[in-house]
Amino acid sequence: MQNAGVTIVIMMIVLYALGHLFLMAPLWVKLIVLSPILFSLGRLLWAIGKRLWGVYRQAAWEFKIRRMMSRVRRM
């Protein structure tokens, strides 16, 4: 378990150093590094949004059908 703590400390130091280097980098380097990440994130969010919208649309349609059926039964 002690090795895990050392690994976490080393990881934090490395992440801090990389973050500092990234902050000091010119804008074009940041864009080159971030563009694939942002593109992938955008595609992921788009896919999640499409999926959620499909689920919402299906639920709304089922609710509408149920409401129409209940009106037919009342007549």
Contacts in CASP RR format, 6 or more apart in sequence:
PFRMAT RR
TARGET T0000
AUTHOR 0000-0000-0000
METHOD contacts of the structure
MODEL  1
MQNAGVTIVIMMIVLYALGHLFLMAPLWVKLIVLSPILFSLGRLLWAIGK
RLWGVYRQAAWEFKIRRMMSRVRRM
22 30 0 8 1.000
22 33 0 8 1.000
25 33 0 8 1.000
END
